[in-house]
Amino acid sequence: MAGVVRLEPVDERNLEPLLSVAVAEAEPDDVMPPVDAPAGWSHARREAFRDYYRTGFAGFDGPTRTRMYAVLVGGEVLGMIRMTRCPAPGTVETGLWLGRSARGQGVGAAALRELLNLAAAAGMRTVVAKTTRRNAGALSVLGRCGAALVEDGDTVCAEISLDATPPAL
């Protein structure tokens, strides 16, 4: 990985660079909830992307109870990581996406480690995630960050205790 991974709250300043990475290097369904719009990165999907990411501007106090962060290396936006407050006290759920060119370089694990620090600073004790058995990249990132992984059919549930000693790099 070239450079230090930094997380920056998603806001109007970095929303368009985030959209640019998504359009150039990701599929719409990988970076936002499904929408009823023409396939691909149509105008309607781009507007839905903006609307979706703006819902996170209010953070934990907003209607989605979500904090979203742009993942940056060397000042360049490469993707997004988020944490959403769960009903269980002290628990947040995370999700991450990176543009294709940033995958497989340790950026995801570094971003998740940064998010774990932010979660702990916000008083959280547990970070959870869900993925599929086919998502080797996500499983690798979660494993490298000390997640306990439990398979349930095709779904894999991950749990990271912020009270535990983090794994060695």
Disulfide bonds with the S-S distance in Angstrom:
none
